[in-house]
Amino acid sequence: MKRAAFYLATALCAAPLALAAVPLEAAAQPKAAAYKAPRTAFGQPDLGGFWSNSTLTPMLRPAKYGDRLVHTEAEVKAMEQAVVEEVEEGNKPTDPNAPAEAPRTTGNVRPEFAAAGGDVGGYNRGWLDPGHSVMRVRGEPRTSLLTTPNGQVPPRKAGAAQPAGFGRTGGGGGMGSFDNPENRSLGERCIIGFGRNAGPPMFSNGFYNNNYQIVQSPTAVTILVEMNHDARIIRLNDKHRTDGVRPYFGDSIGWWEGDTLVVETTHIPQRQAFMGSWENLKVTERFTRVAKDRLHYAFTVEDPTLWDKPWGGEYEMSPLNGTIYEYACHEGNYALEGILAGARHQEKEQAAAARTAPAKGDGKGAKASD
């Protein structure tokens, strides 16, 4: 099991009256196909098993592709070959006696990987499993997971407040962030994963552990997320909670529309905001088994206070060649102790410097008046 060491230093009403999923822009619903998903012992379409969403395709489309949703085959070949070369280079032996050097950002080393390996306690490419292929949806190699026209998050409504920051793991910088453990990010504290693996919506994190296990019962569906020991419990044929509590991953309720599991999530906590939205955020996800080895995933994001209309994206999960084991996060990791101790040391130095600095207006060091 891989350790996230450097990130310290790294279930909805089935009745017809239930709210239905909002159609996605561009392409989010799988086309009708001859494939028929197998059934569980209690008659549901069988989504169970181990799945992965590792991919080279980013959530947001790189600007150079503009409004183009689909890669050319030449682009796919080049991107996937680059990963082969990246792994080969990363697997070359290194001299244990060589002096420390700055993180490399040349050759076949991605900047984010170079930073991970160059930080104290970081590690090399051999420990990473970000994905080795471009995401294909209905056979199309995609330039982004978002299906908005330009592959970007839509502009916010006029007058909507700009978010202080995006992301779901919260904290990790700014005033007071080194005062106590509770001020550090949720991902850093191993409370939830450092990416958006669990969601909603669910994305791979670009580094490792992008795997899932889906377990079904007549009354609930559970998604076990490898990163990091998170479990989303989706209550079937139920209603949203009314007590105002906002649990991690929000309040998810689901129902079946044919072979598709529709999941609606609200009550998402502020620390798990998505693109600055949380209080009025609603995420609708659709899981459809479209082949023996493909699980189509589509999502719609809604917040009428921030965006003029819903938006979203899609991808297809593939089977995991294996199972999910315990996620070991911070056993034996003393980085947090060092972070907080270092901050206290800096505060002492600053206090000492303030005591010895000449007070303003005391005349010391000033030139004599003429």
Stockholm file with secondary structure:
# STOCKHOLM 1.0

chainA/1-370         MKRAAFYLATALCAAPLALAAVPLEAAAQPKAAAYKAPRTAFGQPDLGGFWSNSTLTPMLRPAKYGDRLVHTEAEVKAMEQAVVEEVEEGNKPTDPNAPAEAPRTTGNVRPEFAAAGGDVGGYNRGWLDPGHSVMRVRGEPRTSLLTTPNGQVPPRKAGAAQPAGFGRTGGGGGMGSFDNPENRSLGERCIIGFGRNAGPPMFSNGFYNNNYQIVQSPTAVTILVEMNHDARIIRLNDKHRTDGVRPYFGDSIGWWEGDTLVVETTHIPQRQAFMGSWENLKVTERFTRVAKDRLHYAFTVEDPTLWDKPWGGEYEMSPLNGTIYEYACHEGNYALEGILAGARHQEKEQAAAARTAPAKGDGKGAKASD
#=GR chainA/1-370 SS CCCCGGGTCCCCCCSTTSCCCCCCSSSCSCCCCSCCCCBCTTSSBCCCEEEECCCSSCSSCCGGGTTCCBCCHHHHHHHHHHHHHHHHHHTSCCCTTSCCCCCCCSTTCCHHHHHHHHSTTCCCGGGCCCCSSCCEETTEEBSCSBCSTTSSCCCCCTTCCCCSCCCSSCCSSSTTTTSSGGGSCTTTTTSSCSSSSSCSSCCCCSSSCCEEEEEECSSEEEEEETTTTEEEEEEESCCCCCSCCCCTTCEEEEEEETTEEEEEEECCCGGGCBTTBCTTCEEEEEEEEEETTEEEEEEEEECTTTCSSCEEEEEEEEECSSCCCCCCCSTTCCHHHHHHHHHHHHHHHHHHHHHHSCCTTSCTTCCCCC
#=GC SS_cons         CCCCGGGTCCCCCCSTTSCCCCCCSSSCSCCCCSCCCCBCTTSSBCCCEEEECCCSSCSSCCGGGTTCCBCCHHHHHHHHHHHHHHHHHHTSCCCTTSCCCCCCCSTTCCHHHHHHHHSTTCCCGGGCCCCSSCCEETTEEBSCSBCSTTSSCCCCCTTCCCCSCCCSSCCSSSTTTTSSGGGSCTTTTTSSCSSSSSCSSCCCCSSSCCEEEEEECSSEEEEEETTTTEEEEEEESCCCCCSCCCCTTCEEEEEEETTEEEEEEECCCGGGCBTTBCTTCEEEEEEEEEETTEEEEEEEEECTTTCSSCEEEEEEEEECSSCCCCCCCSTTCCHHHHHHHHHHHHHHHHHHHHHHSCCTTSCTTCCCCC
//
